[in-house]
């Protein structure tokens, strides 16, 4: 009996669960299927692919799954065939109890795109239960003066089947005193009533034993029996009577054990033993006897088991009051269980998508359903997440929700989200359930590498060793994985596409270190630019560029080079100095250059050695060689000067040059080459001869041009003074002055008066005298000793 009661409790629980589910699905368009209970596992219910209008393979592609209330797996979906099969045997009585029809609600969840399809399965009852009496033997005591027509209620039988298979009617063994009637309660249960047809006579028959049979409407019908033992009693003419024929009470489902929920009371007008009343449950079910306890003396009904509104919300209890003579009265107590908020909401997760690619548009992250076993406000549910998250909850079909992204996600901003879904009811106090989800954001190659600087300037000292590390460039990528792996490469500058970059520098593709491939020469290449490209390994790859400028730092690796006088091994150049020259007379100027730059190219001049010390001096900054004092007859004719040219580098480099100076009385004195000079001239190579001829030709042309120019000017001046024409002076040269500004290596403009002896075919110099700085040729008076005079600067 106890096991049977527990089974009945489970049946009632399943009944209310499916009643709740059925209420939540009310009003939805659904497809209904049917199957008989106890059908074997694997039974084909329907082909869902055909019913949904889908191709067979589309169910697998769209991740079709069957979702049932409470995650119970009643069904099995074959993705290859689209068949919906039974996963287990179904017991209609266990699933729905007395509820008819027995409907199982389930949803077909399709993804990509998200779609819900609501379906129903009706479990059809089969006649697999017989009617059962709680007591196999019932004893009745009837007064012998009980009038015919008296109706005596009997204990009813129960049949777990429903519909036509449920209990149909009662019969009794044929006899002359009684027949049985079949009646129905308000809840549909049928119970028997024994009707007295003929008066009893205790003296004739003290007891009757009859068989009560309960039949269901199945085919073939099933039956259950109980024995009626009827005792005929002596007269007791007053039966107990209850103060109320119906008691109705309400009790909270969380009421404590042993609390008295109601007290029933009955009285008997008889005296003595016939007036003593005792109370007892009348044909109470096992569930009622486990839940309530009746005090037989006081009539107090106490609670002996915790109530659960979600399992059973109404109890109908029949109470019998008997006196000592065996007479009884009956009443009914209706106990209404009041719901309290004792069930937190439930969240059932159907699917979750993680990780989510960044920059994706609105994406379904999770699909879940919520439910609450309570009723009224206690069963109404709210669902929400934190406000500071880029996700939103959207209600879907019935009690389903979808968690979707509110905007595209950026992995570089946040790569992981912890989402707490809170489900709360509206009861008092409110109960809530929280479910935590971790959603990862996968990387997309949406960030190009970024250099730490837009341009880099590197300095390398010339004459470096090959493969020298000259610097590094650095770029970072905010992406992850291969999308963040940066490789470096060199780019030719667009303004100098012919730069031999591949022979100058190289770059480490992995870390951006730059190396000089060969020794650099500042004098050949002072600076160069090139581009560096940083590319990631994403698909497609992203890249950025930076400009690198390499400055070659000069080193003092070039000694000064003397341009004048030439030191090419040919005949040395001899400088002529008149003995009449004054102190400070400019003899010549040493011109030198240095291939370096900066202070490495600052040159200074120094007279290292002289034939007669103190006669000549060299200006340290411009290389001018001047007389240090007046010349005398005692000074040697030939002088040899050694001039040192030194730069300002560290360490300093130098070059030396030898000057030959010849003192003459005047420029009319024939110049005879010295013996060693003549020997040098004899040994001069043809190239030197050619150079001398070329210089002489150019100088002659220049001199003729100057003479023509001066003649024209003098002619114009004479014409302006006398109004006449211009006469050509005698001799091969025009008597005038020429002022030529020096643009050579001398630091000042100097003028010289040159006298040529008139009438001579050679045009010998009479003398060369420095005139100092002059402003105009007109300031120079004509020398009476010279027929032709020239002024050179």
Secondary structure, DSSP 8 states (H G I E B T S, - for coil): -HHHHHHHHHHHHHHHHHHHHHHHTTT---EEEEEETT--TT-EEEEHHHHHT--HHHHHHTT-EEEEGGG---EEE-TTT-EEEESS---HHHHHTT-SSEEEEEEEEETTTTEEEEEEEEEE-------EES-SEEEEEEETT--TT-EEE---EE-S--GGGSEEEEEE---SSEEEEEEE-TTS-EEEEEEE-S---TTT-SEEEEEEEEEES-SS--EEEEEEEEEEE-------EES-SEEEEEEETT--TT-EEEE--EE-S--GGGG--EEEESS--HHHHHHEEE-TTT-EEEE-S---TTT--EEEEEEEEE-TTS-EEEEEEEEEEE--S----EEEEEEE--SEETT-SS-EEEEEEEE-SS-GGGG-EEEE--TTSSEEEEE-STTEEEEEESS---TTT-SEEEEEEEEEESSSS--EEEEEEEEEEE--S----EES-SEEEEEEESS--TTEEEEE--EE-SS-GGGG-EEEEEE--TT-TT--HHHHEEE-TTT-EEEE-S---TTT-SEEEEEEEEEESSSS--EEEEEEEEEEE--S----EEEES--SSSS--EEEEETT--TT-EEEE-EEE-SS-GGGG--EEEEEEESSTTSEEE-TTT-EEEESS---TTS-SEEEEEEEEE--SSS--EEEEEEEEEEES-TTS-----HHHHHHHHT--HHHHHHHHHHHHHHHHHHHHHHHHHHHHHHHHHHHHHSS-----SSSS-S--------SS-SS--EEEEEE-TT-SS--EEEEEEEE--S-GGGS---TT-SEEEEE-
